Amino acid sequence: MTLEDIEKEVWPEPTFGSHLVMRCHALRKVTLDQFGTEDLRIMIGQGFSLATLMPLALKTLNGDPLAEGDFFPGDLLEAVVSQSDWLAENEDASVEVAMIARLASDLAVERCEELPKRVKYFLAEL
């Protein structure tokens, strides 16, 4: 199923031709089993379809807390923690994200990688 199928909503054609706008519109037509880490990062980072996409992101992050899209290790986790309003409304997911963020911090140290700033901030606020 696609986001359009699940949400029973077809977005109108984009009126702004930026790469990001075009990609978000296109991703609404992609079946969820075809979503990659970068696709999740983009849509979650924009705050779209969180009820559907956050569980998929958490599944990915449980497999690799530093899962990365096109930018850097941990960029998916950074997108997830940026959705603080959604996390505040979804306590179980918030607890899971906190556990994943702690694992990501440990992995970043082991791999000598930089933990994304938003993830550091998220951990500091716990």
C-alpha positions as CSV (number, residue, x, y, z in Angstrom):
1,M,0.0,0.0,0.0
2,T,1.0,3.6,-0.6
3,L,0.5,6.6,1.7
4,E,-2.2,7.7,-0.6
5,D,-4.0,4.3,-0.1
6,I,-3.6,4.3,3.7
7,E,-4.6,8.0,4.2
8,K,-7.2,7.9,1.4
9,E,-5.9,11.3,0.2
10,V,-4.3,12.2,-3.1
11,W,-2.4,15.4,-2.9
12,P,-2.9,17.9,-5.7
13,E,-0.1,18.4,-8.2
14,P,2.8,20.4,-6.6
15,T,2.8,24.1,-7.3
16,F,6.4,24.6,-6.4
17,G,9.0,22.6,-8.3
18,S,11.8,22.1,-5.8
19,H,13.4,18.7,-5.6
20,L,12.1,18.3,-2.0
21,V,8.5,19.1,-2.9
22,M,8.6,16.9,-6.0
23,R,10.2,14.0,-4.0
24,C,7.6,14.2,-1.2
25,H,4.8,14.1,-3.7
26,A,6.3,11.2,-5.5
27,L,6.9,9.2,-2.3
28,R,3.1,9.3,-1.5
29,K,2.7,7.0,-4.5
30,V,5.4,4.6,-3.5
31,T,4.5,1.4,-1.8
32,L,5.7,1.3,1.8
33,D,7.7,-1.9,1.2
34,Q,9.8,0.1,-1.3
35,F,10.6,2.9,1.2
36,G,14.3,3.2,2.0
37,T,16.0,4.9,4.8
38,E,16.4,8.1,2.8
39,D,12.7,8.1,1.9
40,L,11.8,7.8,5.6
41,R,14.2,10.5,6.5
42,I,12.7,12.9,4.0
43,M,9.1,12.4,4.8
44,I,9.6,12.3,8.6
45,G,11.8,15.3,8.5
46,Q,9.0,17.2,6.8
47,G,6.5,15.9,9.3
48,F,4.4,13.9,6.8
49,S,2.4,10.8,7.5
50,L,4.1,10.3,10.9
51,A,1.5,7.8,12.2
52,T,2.4,5.5,9.4
53,L,6.1,6.2,8.9
54,M,7.4,6.5,12.5
55,P,6.8,2.8,13.2
56,L,8.7,1.9,10.0
57,A,11.6,4.2,11.0
58,L,11.7,2.7,14.5
59,K,11.9,-0.8,13.0
60,T,14.9,0.4,10.8
61,L,16.5,2.1,13.8
62,N,16.2,-0.9,16.0
63,G,18.2,-2.7,13.4
64,D,20.8,0.1,13.1
65,P,20.5,3.1,15.4
66,L,22.8,5.0,13.2
67,A,20.9,4.1,10.0
68,E,21.7,6.7,7.3
69,G,20.0,8.1,4.3
70,D,22.0,10.3,2.0
71,F,23.6,12.6,4.5
72,F,25.4,11.1,7.5
73,P,25.2,8.2,10.0
74,G,22.2,8.9,12.3
75,D,20.3,11.2,9.9
76,L,17.2,9.1,10.2
77,L,17.3,9.2,14.0
78,E,17.8,12.9,13.7
79,A,14.7,13.3,11.7
80,V,12.7,11.1,14.2
81,V,13.8,13.1,17.2
82,S,13.0,16.4,15.4
83,Q,9.3,15.4,15.6
84,S,9.0,16.3,19.3
85,D,5.3,17.0,19.2
86,W,4.5,13.6,17.8
87,L,6.8,11.9,20.3
88,A,5.2,13.8,23.2
89,E,1.8,12.4,22.0
90,N,3.1,8.9,21.6
91,E,4.7,7.9,24.9
92,D,5.6,4.3,24.0
93,A,7.4,5.5,20.8
94,S,9.1,8.2,22.8
95,V,10.5,5.6,25.2
96,E,11.6,3.5,22.3
97,V,13.3,6.4,20.6
98,A,15.1,7.3,23.9
99,M,16.5,3.7,24.0
100,I,17.6,3.9,20.4
101,A,19.2,7.3,20.9
102,R,21.3,5.9,23.8
103,L,22.4,2.9,21.6
104,A,23.2,5.3,18.8
105,S,25.4,7.3,21.2
106,D,27.3,4.2,22.2
107,L,27.7,3.1,18.6
108,A,28.9,6.5,17.5
109,V,31.6,6.4,20.2
110,E,32.6,2.8,19.1
111,R,32.7,3.8,15.4
112,C,34.4,7.2,16.1
113,E,31.5,8.9,14.4
114,E,29.8,12.2,15.3
115,L,26.3,11.8,16.8
116,P,23.9,14.3,15.1
117,K,23.4,17.5,17.1
118,R,19.6,17.0,17.5
119,V,20.2,13.5,18.9
120,K,22.7,14.9,21.4
121,Y,20.2,17.5,22.4
122,F,17.4,14.9,22.6
123,L,19.5,12.8,25.0
124,A,20.5,15.8,27.1
125,E,16.8,16.6,27.6
126,L,16.0,13.1,28.9
